[in-house]
Amino acid sequence: MKKVFYLLLSFSIFLSACNWFKTTPEVGLVLSKHFKDKLYKDFDTAAYNVVFNRHFDSLKLKLSNPKVLGKYYADNERRTDLVTRFYVNGELDTLKNYISRSAAHGFNPQIFNCAVLEQLLAQLSAHQFKSISDVYPVIADLEIYSASSLLKYDTFIGYGSIIPKRVLNRYNVTTLRPDSASMLKVLESKDLLQLLAAIQPAGENYKILQQELANLKRDPSANAATIKTIEVNMERLRWKIPGIGEEYVEVNIPDFSLTWFNHQDTVTHMKVCVGGRREKEYEEKMKIFLKTHSLDDKPRNHQTPILLSKFNSIQVNPVWNIPVSIAQSEIYYQALRDPYYLSNNNMRVYYKGQLIADPDTIQWRKYPREHLPFQFKQGSGEGNALGKFKFIFDNGSSIYLHDTNNKSAFMRDSRAISHGCVRVERPLEFAEKLVDDKYQYDQLRMEVNLPPIDTTKMEVYKKRLAKKADTVNIYQVKPKWFGTKKNVSIFINYKTAWAENGKIEYRNDVYDLDEAIFNAMKKFR
């Protein structure tokens, strides 16, 4: 009997000892102290985890980045990090307040679960739980929704709501997006106030557009079109584009302009001509072309792509390697109508890499333009479509900046007229700023029959002129290459609204890209 008694006593002591070693998780201690209620000291991690897992699985389809969230909460049993760190100090309320003001960025706060967060915070703050098991679902939902909303807010406000390459035609710029490592870093933040402040776009341009958006929204019906323009251009400013650098040349397609920036100072500004817009109903016409493969059905698309690169050289007296598309759509018909068109325009014809000595004798009707076996080049010198200068940078679209022999085009208001490359209004000035030094610039000037700035080189210049004027030994103009300054970026951009001297400038959406962006953003408004 005594043995049974001692066994029962030992077992009772053992159970008591187990309870002695049972510790309340941090969230229970924090909430117990905050509410001055011992209820939260009964917080049982194992029981809570069952509730958390069930709620997480049921909410997966509603969450932003569920895989990242799943990994975060699976590691080290981190089940209540955001509630533990940021509920008592009011920073979860701050998150909710930032989200509630997201309309200032053009977003509907409900896409960040604003109402749900507000309800859950109010429910926890009401502190009307009868048992600890009633607390678990509220904390689980608050934790999950806070994490999901924080990630989505960080992405949309800090990086943009869309991935431009998926939405825009001919967008060839890399934009940064948050990866799983950066998302985990957001969730692990120890200072939510600092994080939320850092997420906000800091540029003065953005802030001015944001102020204008607030003004326009006082009468949204009357200002609907302008609101759309402002919101789309704010979205563009949220895209994080690496590699532009401190000194860069920006071509703004809708403004038909080029601006050279150096540490935000404007070095020069000039007009440009850009690619013509693609044909109306382009998508539908492309479907027909893909079925027929007839060039007569192929719709035109000469839009200048959006791209970022770095200048690497200047070609003076350039040769124009005529693209196949232009040869098929224009050169072929010109040669068909006028057998002397090619020679009169200094154009050479090649067959399998070999120059054809007399292209005027080619019987063009023998060759369907869909399968022209020829390559075309326009030689250096007067009449060349590229003028006297070609400014070269690496890109996958064979795009470059260049001079033109059609200067009158710069007098037009709308200058979307090229085949895709960018014509520069003052190419000599641009070349001067782009070459390495004054010596290179003088060499470049003499190549195009201009006197050097350095008067000590005048004799060299005169000899060159004499050589070119020799009627016995005919001088043939040839292209020559010059190096450029290092690390000068070229950013061919597209923006239809921006702040300039405290005022907002608006331009027409020449390629309908605003429309494409706005349609992609509509579900977030």
C-alpha positions as CSV (number, residue, x, y, z in Angstrom):
1,M,0.0,0.0,0.0
2,K,2.8,2.3,1.0
3,K,4.6,1.5,-2.3
4,V,1.4,2.6,-4.3
5,F,1.2,5.8,-2.2
6,Y,4.8,6.7,-2.8
7,L,4.5,5.9,-6.5
8,L,1.4,8.2,-6.8
9,L,3.2,10.9,-4.8
10,S,6.3,10.6,-7.1
11,F,4.1,10.8,-10.2
12,S,2.3,13.9,-8.8
13,I,5.6,15.6,-8.1
14,F,6.9,14.7,-11.6
15,L,3.8,16.3,-13.1
16,S,4.2,19.3,-11.0
17,A,7.9,19.5,-12.0
18,C,6.8,19.4,-15.7
19,N,4.6,22.4,-15.1
20,W,7.4,24.1,-13.4
21,F,9.6,23.8,-16.5
22,K,6.8,24.9,-18.8
23,T,7.5,28.5,-20.0
24,T,5.2,31.1,-21.4
25,P,6.2,32.2,-24.9
26,E,7.2,35.8,-25.4
27,V,3.9,36.8,-27.0
28,G,2.1,35.6,-23.9
29,L,4.4,37.6,-21.6
30,V,4.1,40.7,-23.7
31,L,0.3,40.6,-23.9
32,S,-0.1,39.7,-20.3
33,K,2.0,42.7,-19.2
34,H,0.2,45.0,-21.6
35,F,-3.3,44.0,-20.7
36,K,-2.4,43.2,-17.0
37,D,-4.1,39.9,-17.4
38,K,-2.7,36.5,-16.4
39,L,-4.9,34.8,-19.1
40,Y,-2.1,35.3,-21.7
41,K,0.4,33.5,-19.5
42,D,-1.5,30.3,-20.4
43,F,-0.5,30.8,-24.1
44,D,0.4,27.3,-25.3
45,T,2.7,27.3,-28.4
46,A,1.7,23.8,-29.5
47,A,-2.0,24.6,-29.4
48,Y,-1.5,27.9,-31.1
49,N,0.6,26.4,-33.9
50,V,-2.3,24.0,-34.8
51,V,-4.6,27.0,-35.2
52,F,-2.0,29.0,-37.1
53,N,-1.3,26.3,-39.6
54,R,-5.0,25.8,-40.2
55,H,-5.6,29.5,-40.8
56,F,-2.5,29.9,-43.0
57,D,-3.7,27.1,-45.2
58,S,-7.2,28.5,-45.6
59,L,-5.8,32.0,-46.4
60,K,-3.1,31.0,-48.9
61,L,-5.0,32.1,-52.0
62,K,-5.5,35.6,-50.5
63,L,-2.0,36.2,-49.4
64,S,0.9,38.1,-51.0
65,N,3.9,35.8,-51.6
66,P,2.5,32.7,-49.7
67,K,5.7,30.7,-50.4
68,V,7.9,33.3,-48.8
69,L,5.5,33.6,-45.8
70,G,5.3,29.8,-45.5
71,K,9.1,29.6,-45.3
72,Y,9.4,32.4,-42.9
73,Y,6.9,30.9,-40.4
74,A,8.2,27.4,-40.8
75,D,11.8,28.4,-39.8
76,N,12.4,28.2,-36.1
77,E,8.7,28.2,-35.3
78,R,8.5,31.9,-35.6
79,R,4.7,32.2,-35.3
80,T,4.0,35.6,-33.7
81,D,7.0,37.8,-34.7
82,L,5.1,40.9,-35.9
83,V,2.5,40.8,-33.1
84,T,5.1,40.3,-30.5
85,R,7.4,43.1,-31.8
86,F,4.9,45.7,-33.0
87,Y,1.5,45.3,-31.4
88,V,2.1,46.8,-28.0
89,N,4.3,49.7,-29.3
90,G,1.6,50.7,-31.8
91,E,3.6,50.0,-34.9
92,L,1.1,47.6,-36.3
93,D,-1.4,50.5,-36.0
94,T,1.2,52.6,-37.9
95,L,1.3,49.9,-40.7
96,K,-2.5,50.1,-40.9
97,N,-2.4,53.9,-41.1
98,Y,0.2,53.9,-43.9
99,I,-1.9,51.4,-45.8
100,S,-5.1,53.4,-45.2
101,R,-3.3,56.4,-46.9
102,S,-2.2,54.4,-50.0
103,A,-4.7,56.2,-52.1
104,A,-2.2,59.0,-52.1
105,H,-0.1,56.6,-54.3
106,G,-3.0,55.8,-56.5
107,F,-4.0,52.5,-54.8
108,N,-7.1,51.2,-53.1
109,P,-6.2,50.5,-49.5
110,Q,-8.3,47.4,-49.5
111,I,-5.8,45.6,-51.8
112,F,-3.5,45.7,-48.7
113,N,-6.3,44.3,-46.5
114,C,-6.8,47.6,-44.7
115,A,-10.3,46.8,-43.3
116,V,-9.2,43.3,-42.1
117,L,-6.2,44.7,-40.3
118,E,-8.3,47.4,-38.7
119,Q,-10.9,44.8,-37.5
120,L,-8.3,42.4,-36.1
121,L,-6.4,45.2,-34.3
122,A,-9.7,46.4,-32.8
123,Q,-10.6,42.8,-31.7
124,L,-7.3,42.2,-29.9
125,S,-7.4,45.7,-28.3
126,A,-11.0,45.1,-27.1
127,H,-9.6,42.3,-24.8
128,Q,-12.8,40.4,-24.4
129,F,-11.6,36.8,-24.5
130,K,-13.1,34.2,-22.2
131,S,-10.3,31.7,-22.7
132,I,-6.8,31.6,-24.2
133,S,-8.1,29.4,-27.0
134,D,-10.3,32.4,-28.1
135,V,-7.1,34.4,-28.5
136,Y,-5.3,32.1,-30.9
137,P,-7.3,32.7,-34.1
138,V,-7.2,36.5,-33.6
139,I,-3.4,36.5,-33.2
140,A,-2.9,34.0,-36.0
141,D,-5.0,36.1,-38.4
142,L,-3.4,39.4,-37.3
143,E,0.1,37.9,-37.7
144,I,-0.6,36.4,-41.2
145,Y,-2.5,39.5,-42.6
146,S,0.1,41.9,-41.2
147,A,3.0,40.0,-42.8
148,S,1.2,39.7,-46.2
149,S,0.1,43.3,-46.2
150,L,3.6,44.5,-45.3
151,L,5.2,42.6,-48.1
152,K,2.6,43.8,-50.7
153,Y,2.9,47.4,-49.5
154,D,6.7,47.2,-49.7
155,T,6.5,45.8,-53.2
156,F,3.9,48.1,-54.6
157,I,5.1,51.4,-53.1
158,G,8.8,50.6,-53.2
159,Y,9.1,48.8,-56.6
160,G,5.8,49.4,-58.5
161,S,2.6,47.3,-58.9
162,I,3.4,45.9,-62.3
163,I,6.4,44.3,-64.0
164,P,6.8,46.6,-67.1
165,K,8.4,43.9,-69.3
166,R,5.2,41.9,-69.0
167,V,3.0,44.8,-69.9
168,L,4.8,47.1,-72.4
169,N,5.8,46.5,-76.0
170,R,9.5,46.9,-76.6
171,Y,10.5,47.6,-72.9
172,N,14.2,46.5,-72.7
173,V,15.2,47.8,-69.3
174,T,15.9,45.7,-66.2
175,T,13.8,46.7,-63.2
176,L,14.6,45.4,-59.7
177,R,11.9,43.4,-57.9
178,P,12.1,42.1,-54.3
179,D,13.4,38.6,-54.1
180,S,12.7,36.1,-51.3
181,A,15.9,37.2,-49.4
182,S,14.8,40.9,-49.4
183,M,11.2,39.9,-48.4
184,L,12.5,37.9,-45.5
185,K,14.6,40.9,-44.5
186,V,11.4,43.0,-44.5
187,L,9.7,40.5,-42.2
188,E,12.7,40.4,-39.9
189,S,12.8,44.2,-39.4
190,K,13.2,45.4,-35.9
191,D,12.0,48.9,-36.6
192,L,8.7,49.0,-38.5
193,L,8.5,52.8,-38.4
194,Q,11.8,53.2,-40.1
195,L,11.0,50.5,-42.7
196,L,7.7,52.2,-43.7
197,A,9.4,55.6,-44.0
198,A,12.1,54.1,-46.1
199,I,9.6,52.5,-48.5
200,Q,8.2,55.8,-49.5
201,P,9.5,57.2,-52.9
202,A,11.8,60.1,-51.9
203,G,12.3,61.9,-55.2
204,E,11.0,65.5,-55.5
205,N,9.4,64.7,-58.9
206,Y,7.3,62.0,-57.2
207,K,6.2,64.2,-54.4
208,I,5.0,67.0,-56.7
209,L,3.0,64.5,-58.8
210,Q,1.6,63.1,-55.5
211,Q,0.5,66.6,-54.5
212,E,-1.1,67.2,-57.9
213,L,-3.0,63.8,-57.6
214,A,-4.5,64.9,-54.3
215,N,-5.6,68.2,-55.8
216,L,-7.2,66.4,-58.8
217,K,-9.0,63.9,-56.7
218,R,-11.1,66.7,-55.2
219,D,-13.1,66.5,-58.4
220,P,-12.4,63.0,-59.8
221,S,-15.1,63.0,-62.4
222,A,-13.9,66.2,-64.1
223,N,-10.2,65.2,-63.8
224,A,-10.4,61.5,-64.7
225,A,-8.0,61.7,-67.7
226,T,-5.4,63.7,-65.9
227,I,-5.6,61.5,-62.8
228,K,-4.9,58.6,-65.0
229,T,-1.8,60.3,-66.5
230,I,-0.5,61.3,-63.0
231,E,-1.0,57.8,-61.5
232,V,0.7,56.1,-64.5
233,N,3.8,58.3,-64.2
234,M,4.0,57.9,-60.5
235,E,4.0,54.1,-61.2
236,R,7.0,54.7,-63.6
237,L,8.9,56.5,-60.9
238,R,8.4,53.6,-58.5
239,W,10.3,51.2,-60.8
240,K,13.8,50.7,-59.6
241,I,16.2,50.9,-62.5
242,P,19.8,50.0,-61.7
243,G,22.8,51.2,-63.7
244,I,21.8,54.7,-64.8
245,G,24.6,56.4,-63.0
246,E,25.3,60.0,-62.2
247,E,25.9,61.2,-65.7
248,Y,23.5,60.1,-68.3
249,V,21.6,61.1,-71.4
250,E,17.8,60.7,-71.3
251,V,15.7,60.7,-74.4
252,N,12.0,61.2,-73.5
253,I,10.0,59.8,-76.4
254,P,6.7,61.6,-75.8
255,D,8.6,65.0,-75.3
256,F,10.7,64.4,-78.5
257,S,13.7,65.6,-76.5
258,L,17.1,64.7,-75.3
259,T,18.5,66.0,-71.9
260,W,22.1,65.4,-70.7
261,F,22.2,65.2,-66.9
262,N,25.3,65.3,-64.7
263,H,24.5,64.8,-61.0
264,Q,21.1,66.2,-61.7
265,D,22.5,69.3,-63.4
266,T,21.4,69.8,-67.0
267,V,24.4,69.8,-69.4
268,T,22.4,70.3,-72.6
269,H,18.9,69.9,-74.0
270,M,17.8,69.5,-77.6
271,K,15.0,68.2,-79.8
272,V,15.0,64.7,-81.3
273,C,12.9,62.6,-83.7
274,V,11.8,59.2,-82.6
275,G,10.2,56.1,-84.2
276,G,6.8,56.4,-85.6
277,R,3.9,54.7,-83.7
278,R,2.8,51.3,-84.8
279,E,-0.2,50.8,-87.1
280,K,-3.7,50.9,-85.6
281,E,-5.1,47.5,-84.8
282,Y,-1.6,46.2,-84.8
283,E,-2.3,43.1,-82.8
284,E,-5.1,42.0,-85.0
285,K,-3.1,42.6,-88.2
286,M,-0.2,40.7,-86.8
287,K,-2.4,37.6,-86.3
288,I,-3.3,37.8,-90.0
289,F,0.3,38.2,-91.0
290,L,1.4,35.2,-89.0
291,K,-1.1,33.2,-90.9
292,T,-0.4,34.5,-94.4
293,H,3.4,35.4,-94.1
294,S,2.7,38.0,-96.7
295,L,4.6,41.3,-96.3
296,D,1.6,43.1,-97.7
297,D,-0.2,42.0,-94.5
298,K,2.6,42.9,-92.1
299,P,1.7,45.9,-90.0
300,R,4.2,48.6,-89.4
301,N,5.9,49.0,-86.0
302,H,8.7,51.6,-85.9
303,Q,8.3,52.5,-82.2
304,T,11.6,53.4,-80.5
305,P,12.2,50.9,-77.7
306,I,12.7,51.9,-74.1
307,L,16.2,50.9,-73.2
308,L,19.2,51.6,-71.0
309,S,22.8,51.2,-72.2
310,K,26.2,53.1,-72.2
311,F,27.8,54.9,-75.1
312,N,30.9,53.3,-76.5
313,S,31.8,55.1,-79.7
314,I,31.0,57.7,-82.3
315,Q,31.1,56.9,-86.0
316,V,31.8,59.9,-88.1
317,N,30.7,59.8,-91.8
318,P,28.8,56.6,-91.0
319,V,27.8,53.8,-93.3
320,W,24.1,52.9,-93.1
321,N,23.5,49.2,-92.9
322,I,20.0,49.2,-94.2
323,P,17.7,46.9,-92.2
324,V,15.9,44.1,-94.0
325,S,12.5,45.5,-93.1
326,I,13.4,48.9,-94.7
327,A,14.9,47.1,-97.8
328,Q,11.7,45.1,-98.2
329,S,9.2,47.9,-97.6
330,E,11.0,50.9,-99.2
331,I,14.2,50.3,-101.1
332,Y,12.8,47.4,-103.1
333,Y,9.9,49.6,-104.5
334,Q,12.2,52.6,-105.1
335,A,14.6,50.4,-107.1
336,L,11.7,48.9,-109.0
337,R,10.4,52.3,-110.0
338,D,13.8,53.9,-110.8
339,P,16.7,51.6,-111.9
340,Y,19.2,54.4,-111.0
341,Y,17.8,55.0,-107.5
342,L,20.5,53.0,-105.8
343,S,23.6,54.6,-107.5
344,N,22.1,58.1,-107.2
345,N,21.7,57.6,-103.5
346,N,25.2,56.1,-102.9
347,M,23.7,52.7,-102.1
348,R,25.7,49.5,-102.5
349,V,24.2,46.1,-103.0
350,Y,25.8,42.9,-101.8
351,Y,25.0,39.3,-102.7
352,K,26.4,36.7,-100.2
353,G,28.8,39.3,-98.9
354,Q,30.1,40.2,-102.4
355,L,29.6,43.8,-103.8
356,I,27.6,43.9,-107.0
357,A,29.5,46.3,-109.3
358,D,26.5,47.5,-111.2
359,P,23.3,47.3,-109.1
360,D,21.4,49.3,-111.8
361,T,21.2,46.2,-113.9
362,I,19.4,44.0,-111.3
363,Q,16.1,42.7,-112.6
364,W,14.1,43.4,-109.4
365,R,10.9,41.7,-110.6
366,K,12.7,38.4,-110.5
367,Y,12.9,38.6,-106.8
368,P,10.0,38.6,-104.4
369,R,10.6,41.1,-101.7
370,E,9.8,38.5,-99.0
371,H,12.9,36.7,-100.0
372,L,15.4,39.3,-101.2
373,P,18.8,37.7,-101.5
374,F,20.6,41.1,-101.2
375,Q,22.0,43.3,-98.5
376,F,22.1,47.1,-98.8
377,K,24.4,49.7,-97.5
378,Q,24.4,53.5,-98.0
379,G,28.0,54.9,-98.2
380,S,29.5,57.7,-96.2
381,G,29.1,61.3,-97.3
382,E,26.5,63.7,-98.5
383,G,23.0,62.4,-98.7
384,N,23.5,59.6,-96.1
385,A,20.3,59.1,-94.1
386,L,22.4,59.1,-90.9
387,G,24.0,62.4,-91.6
388,K,27.6,62.8,-90.4
389,F,27.4,61.2,-86.9
390,K,26.2,58.0,-85.4
391,F,26.3,57.6,-81.6
392,I,26.6,53.9,-80.8
393,F,25.7,51.9,-77.7
394,D,25.1,48.2,-77.1
395,N,21.5,47.0,-77.3
396,G,19.5,44.1,-78.8
397,S,17.4,46.3,-81.1
398,S,20.0,47.8,-83.4
399,I,19.1,51.3,-82.1
400,Y,21.4,54.3,-82.1
401,L,21.3,58.1,-82.0
402,H,22.4,59.8,-85.2
403,D,22.5,63.0,-87.3
404,T,20.1,63.4,-90.2
405,N,20.1,65.2,-93.6
406,N,16.5,66.1,-93.0
407,K,16.8,69.0,-90.6
408,S,13.4,70.4,-91.3
409,A,11.8,67.6,-89.3
410,F,12.9,69.3,-86.1
411,M,10.5,72.1,-86.8
412,R,7.5,69.8,-86.4
413,D,5.6,69.6,-83.1
414,S,5.1,65.9,-83.4
415,R,8.4,64.1,-84.3
416,A,7.5,60.4,-84.1
417,I,8.7,59.9,-87.7
418,S,11.8,57.7,-87.8
419,H,12.1,53.9,-88.3
420,G,13.0,53.5,-84.7
421,C,16.4,55.2,-84.2
422,V,16.7,58.6,-82.6
423,R,17.7,61.7,-84.7
424,V,19.5,64.4,-82.8
425,E,19.0,68.1,-83.5
426,R,22.5,69.3,-82.7
427,P,24.8,66.3,-83.3
428,L,28.1,68.3,-83.4
429,E,27.4,69.8,-79.9
430,F,26.4,66.4,-78.7
431,A,29.6,64.8,-80.1
432,E,31.7,67.5,-78.5
433,K,30.4,66.6,-75.1
434,L,30.7,62.9,-75.7
435,V,34.3,62.6,-76.9
436,D,37.1,62.0,-74.5
437,D,39.0,65.3,-74.9
438,K,39.6,68.4,-77.0
439,Y,42.2,66.7,-79.2
440,Q,39.6,64.0,-80.2
441,Y,37.0,66.7,-80.8
442,D,39.3,68.6,-83.2
443,Q,40.1,65.4,-85.1
444,L,36.3,64.7,-85.3
445,R,35.7,68.3,-86.6
446,M,38.3,67.9,-89.4
447,E,36.7,64.6,-90.5
448,V,33.5,66.6,-91.4
449,N,35.4,69.5,-93.0
450,L,35.2,71.9,-90.0
451,P,38.2,73.8,-88.8
452,P,39.8,72.7,-85.5
453,I,39.3,74.7,-82.3
454,D,43.1,74.5,-81.7
455,T,44.5,76.9,-84.3
456,T,47.9,75.1,-84.2
457,K,46.3,72.4,-86.2
458,M,45.2,74.6,-89.1
459,E,47.9,73.4,-91.4
460,V,46.8,69.8,-91.0
461,Y,43.3,70.9,-91.6
462,K,44.2,72.7,-94.9
463,K,46.1,69.7,-96.2
464,R,43.1,67.5,-95.6
465,L,40.8,69.9,-97.4
466,A,43.3,70.0,-100.4
467,K,43.4,66.2,-100.5
468,K,39.6,66.0,-100.6
469,A,39.5,68.7,-103.3
470,D,41.9,66.8,-105.6
471,T,40.1,66.1,-108.8
472,V,42.8,63.8,-110.1
473,N,43.0,61.5,-107.2
474,I,39.4,61.2,-106.2
475,Y,39.0,61.2,-102.4
476,Q,36.5,58.7,-101.0
477,V,34.9,59.6,-97.7
478,K,35.1,56.7,-95.2
479,P,33.8,56.2,-91.7
480,K,36.0,56.8,-88.8
481,W,35.4,55.8,-85.1
482,F,36.1,57.9,-82.0
483,G,35.9,56.7,-78.4
484,T,33.5,58.3,-75.9
485,K,33.7,59.3,-72.3
486,K,33.4,56.3,-70.0
487,N,30.3,55.5,-68.1
488,V,27.9,57.9,-69.8
489,S,24.6,56.1,-69.9
490,I,21.9,56.5,-72.5
491,F,18.3,56.0,-71.1
492,I,15.6,56.0,-73.8
493,N,12.6,56.7,-71.5
494,Y,8.9,57.3,-71.8
495,K,7.1,59.7,-69.5
496,T,4.0,61.8,-70.2
497,A,4.0,63.9,-67.0
498,W,6.8,65.1,-64.8
499,A,7.7,68.1,-62.6
500,E,9.9,70.8,-64.0
501,N,10.7,74.0,-62.0
502,G,7.8,73.3,-59.7
503,K,5.3,72.9,-62.6
504,I,3.9,69.7,-64.1
505,E,4.6,69.2,-67.8
506,Y,2.2,67.0,-69.7
507,R,2.8,65.3,-73.1
508,N,0.7,63.2,-75.4
509,D,0.8,59.4,-75.0
510,V,2.2,58.9,-78.5
511,Y,2.6,55.1,-78.3
512,D,-0.5,54.4,-76.0
513,L,1.8,53.1,-73.3
514,D,0.0,55.0,-70.6
515,E,-3.1,53.1,-71.6
516,A,-1.4,49.7,-71.3
517,I,0.0,50.6,-67.8
518,F,-3.2,52.0,-66.6
519,N,-5.2,48.9,-67.7
520,A,-2.7,46.7,-65.9
521,M,-3.0,48.8,-62.7
522,K,-6.8,49.1,-62.8
523,K,-7.4,46.1,-60.5
524,F,-5.4,47.8,-57.8
525,R,-7.2,51.2,-57.8
